[in-house]
Amino acid sequence: IVALESTIITHGMPYPQNLEVARAVEDVVRKAGAVPATIAILKGALHVGLDPVHLTDLAQVRDVAKVSRADMAFVMAQGRTGATTVAATMIAANSAGIEVFATGGIGGVHRGAEINFDISADLRELALTPVIVVAAGPKAILDIPKTMEMLETYGVPVIAYGQNFMPAFWSSTSDVPAPLRSDSAAEIAAGFRAREALGISGGQLIANPVPQIAEIPTSEINPIIKQALHDANQRGISTKAVTPFLLNRIFELTDGKSLITNIALIKHNAKLAAQIAISCHNLPKT
């Protein structure tokens, strides 16, 4: 089984494109031989796996809470509908016994965090919750070197898939060396089982580069990210509103190309996650 988050549905793109992408990502998992489980809170109830009706309804709901570890339980207690971030999806997946989760990119240390202390809860969740997270690296709007330092401090294995440097979300590579490398899903599963056997808590981050045919090179995307960051600062955007604003602004500045790349990378991550999930299934816990 492969867990899938729901913020990409409610906060990533408009209807009906969000529904089409959600269905397509689930289909990628199925075609790779695994079972998709999209996770969301619907009217206070935590759903691990959405049927077609629930998925369609979620894609059209407005004013959906974006939930993480801090507010997940309270949103449920209020009977509200909420979309799960990386951290919340990991919590739900682990509670249901799901070991692998595919997402686009993880949150991390925002640029300027030494002043505003804006650091995503995703990083601490990776240190706490035993779920393998497959992503195209940290989102490129973040401070990737500082994010890597924080993951090292938390003891999170960061494994680049098929290359020696970290991917940078929209770009297939960066100048940040990867701490670890793996070229097979079976090896990733074996590493996860070894951590369990040693009694080491937490998950693994698998940094899966976006296919080069779909990437936006760093030379092209970096000036756009800087412009988006400048715009966010000028408008006083802060806290949870930062990431959605930046992603939307970058979408505008790239004439929609960033979204096309985003869709390509989440599908690519879903396929690898399915392969890892199958390997974990075939390698029982000791």
C-alpha positions in Angstrom: 0.0 0.0 0.0 1.2 3.5 -0.8 -0.1 6.5 1.2 -0.8 9.7 -0.8 -1.4 13.1 0.7 -4.4 15.3 0.0 -3.1 18.9 0.1 -2.1 18.5 -3.6 -5.8 18.0 -4.2 -7.2 20.9 -2.1 -4.4 23.4 -2.2 -2.4 22.5 -5.3 -4.6 23.2 -8.3 -8.2 24.0 -9.3 -11.0 21.7 -10.0 -11.3 19.6 -12.1 -7.6 19.4 -12.8 -6.9 18.4 -9.2 -9.3 15.5 -9.4 -7.8 14.3 -12.7 -4.3 14.4 -11.2 -5.3 12.6 -8.0 -6.9 9.9 -10.1 -3.8 9.7 -12.4 -1.4 9.4 -9.4 -3.6 6.6 -7.9 -3.5 4.8 -11.3 0.3 5.0 -11.4 0.4 3.2 -8.0 -2.0 0.5 -9.2 -0.2 -0.1 -12.5 3.0 -0.6 -10.6 1.4 -3.3 -8.6 0.5 -1.6 -5.3 -2.6 -0.1 -3.7 -3.1 3.7 -3.3 -4.5 5.1 -0.1 -5.2 8.8 -0.4 -5.5 10.3 3.1 -7.8 13.1 4.2 -10.1 14.2 7.1 -13.7 14.3 6.0 -16.2 16.0 8.3 -14.0 15.1 11.3 -13.3 11.5 10.3 -9.8 10.4 9.3 -10.0 8.4 6.0 -7.0 6.3 5.0 -8.0 5.6 1.4 -10.8 7.5 -0.4 -13.4 5.9 -2.6 -14.2 7.6 -6.0 -17.1 9.5 -4.5 -15.1 10.9 -1.5 -12.2 11.8 -3.8 -14.6 13.7 -6.2 -16.2 15.5 -3.3 -12.9 16.5 -1.7 -11.7 17.9 -5.0 -14.6 20.4 -5.0 -14.8 21.4 -1.3 -13.7 24.9 -0.4 -12.3 26.2 2.8 -10.5 23.0 3.6 -8.1 23.1 6.5 -4.4 22.3 5.8 -3.5 20.0 8.7 -0.2 19.0 10.2 0.7 17.4 13.5 -0.2 20.5 15.6 -3.8 20.9 14.4 -4.8 17.5 13.0 -6.6 16.3 16.1 -8.3 19.6 16.7 -9.7 19.8 13.2 -11.1 16.3 13.6 -12.7 17.3 16.9 -14.3 20.3 15.2 -15.9 18.0 12.6 -14.1 19.8 9.8 -12.7 18.7 6.5 -8.9 18.8 6.3 -6.2 18.0 3.8 -3.1 16.3 5.1 0.4 17.6 4.7 3.5 15.4 4.7 3.6 15.2 8.6 -0.1 14.5 9.0 -0.1 11.9 6.2 2.8 10.1 7.8 0.9 10.0 11.2 -2.2 8.6 9.5 -0.3 6.1 7.4 1.7 4.8 10.4 -1.5 4.4 12.4 -2.9 2.2 9.6 0.3 0.2 9.2 1.3 1.7 5.9 5.1 1.9 5.5 5.5 3.9 2.3 4.2 7.4 1.3 4.6 9.3 -2.0 4.5 13.0 -2.2 5.8 15.9 -4.3 8.4 17.5 -2.1 8.8 17.8 1.6 8.8 21.0 3.7 11.9 22.1 5.4 13.9 25.1 6.5 12.7 28.2 4.8 15.1 30.8 3.5 15.7 33.4 6.3 14.8 30.9 9.0 17.7 32.3 11.1 15.5 35.3 11.5 11.9 34.0 11.2 12.4 30.5 12.5 10.1 29.1 9.8 10.9 25.4 9.8 8.4 22.8 8.6 7.1 20.1 10.9 7.8 17.6 8.2 11.4 17.3 9.3 10.7 16.4 12.9 8.0 14.0 11.7 10.6 12.1 9.6 12.6 11.7 12.8 9.6 10.4 14.8 7.4 8.3 12.5 8.5 5.1 10.8 7.4 5.8 7.2 9.4 5.8 4.0 8.7 9.1 2.2 9.4 9.3 -1.5 9.8 12.9 -2.7 11.6 15.0 -5.3 13.8 16.4 -2.5 12.9 19.4 -0.4 10.8 22.0 -2.2 13.2 24.3 -4.1 11.7 27.4 -2.5 13.5 26.3 0.7 17.0 26.6 2.0 18.1 23.1 0.9 21.6 23.0 2.6 20.0 24.1 6.0 17.2 21.5 5.5 19.8 18.8 5.0 21.6 19.9 8.1 18.4 19.7 10.1 17.7 16.2 8.7 21.1 15.1 9.7 20.6 16.5 13.2 17.4 14.6 13.5 19.1 11.4 12.3 17.0 11.0 9.2 18.5 8.9 6.4 18.4 10.9 3.2 18.9 8.6 0.2 19.1 10.0 -3.3 17.8 7.5 -5.9 20.1 6.8 -8.8 22.5 9.8 -8.3 25.0 11.3 -5.9 23.5 14.8 -5.6 20.2 15.9 -4.1 17.4 16.7 -6.5 15.9 20.1 -6.1 12.2 19.5 -6.7 11.6 21.1 -10.2 15.2 20.4 -11.1 16.6 16.9 -11.3 19.9 17.8 -9.5 21.5 20.5 -7.3 25.0 21.2 -6.1 24.2 19.6 -2.7 25.8 16.2 -2.2 23.4 13.4 -1.1 24.4 11.7 2.2 23.4 8.3 0.8 22.6 6.8 -2.5 20.6 3.8 -3.6 19.8 2.3 -7.0 17.1 -0.2 -6.1 13.8 -0.3 -4.3 14.9 -3.6 -2.6 17.9 -1.9 -1.1 15.8 0.9 0.3 13.4 -1.6 1.9 16.3 -3.6 3.4 17.7 -0.4 5.0 14.3 0.3 6.5 14.1 -3.2 7.9 17.6 -2.8 9.3 16.6 0.4 11.1 13.6 -1.5 12.6 15.8 -4.3 13.8 18.2 -1.9 15.5 15.3 -0.2 17.2 16.0 3.2 15.6 12.9 5.4 15.4 11.8 7.5 12.4 11.5 7.1 8.7 13.6 7.5 5.6 13.5 10.2 3.0 14.0 9.0 -0.6 15.0 11.8 -2.9 13.8 10.8 -6.3 14.8 13.2 -9.1 12.2 14.4 -11.5 12.7 13.0 -15.0 15.0 15.2 -16.9 12.6 15.6 -19.8 10.1 17.3 -17.4 12.5 19.3 -15.3 13.1 23.1 -15.1 16.9 23.6 -14.8 18.2 25.4 -11.8 19.6 28.2 -14.0 16.0 28.9 -15.1 14.0 28.4 -11.9 16.4 30.0 -9.4 15.8 33.6 -10.6 12.1 33.0 -10.6 12.2 31.6 -7.0 14.1 34.7 -5.9 11.4 36.9 -7.5 8.6 35.0 -5.8 10.4 35.3 -2.4 10.8 39.0 -2.9 7.1 39.3 -3.7 6.1 37.3 -0.6 8.3 39.6 1.6 6.9 42.7 0.1 3.3 41.5 0.7 4.0 40.4 4.3 3.1 36.8 3.6 4.1 34.5 6.6 3.5 31.2 8.4 1.3 28.6 6.6 0.5 31.0 3.8 4.1 31.2 2.6 4.4 27.9 0.7 1.0 28.2 -1.2 1.8 31.8 -2.1 5.2 31.0 -3.4 4.1 27.9 -5.4 1.2 30.0 -7.0 3.6 32.9 -7.8 6.1 30.6 -9.4 3.3 29.0 -11.4 2.4 32.5 -12.7 6.1 33.4 -13.4 6.7 30.2 -15.3 3.4 30.5 -17.3 2.2 27.2 -15.8 5.4 25.2 -16.5 6.1 24.6 -12.8 2.7 22.8 -12.4 3.4 20.5 -15.3 6.7 19.6 -13.7 5.0 19.1 -10.4 2.6 16.7 -11.9 5.4 14.8 -13.6 7.4 14.4 -10.4 4.5 13.3 -8.2 3.7 10.5 -10.7 7.4 9.5 -10.9 7.5 9.4 -7.1 4.3 7.3 -6.9 5.8 4.7 -9.2 9.0 4.4 -7.1 7.0 4.3 -3.9 4.9 1.4 -5.2 8.1 -0.5 -6.0 9.5 0.2 -2.5 6.1 -0.9 -1.0 6.2 -4.2 -2.8 9.8 -4.7 -1.7 8.8 -4.0 2.0 5.9 -6.4 1.6 8.3 -9.1 0.4 10.7 -8.5 3.2 8.8 -9.2 6.4 9.7 -7.5 9.7 12.1 -9.5 11.8 
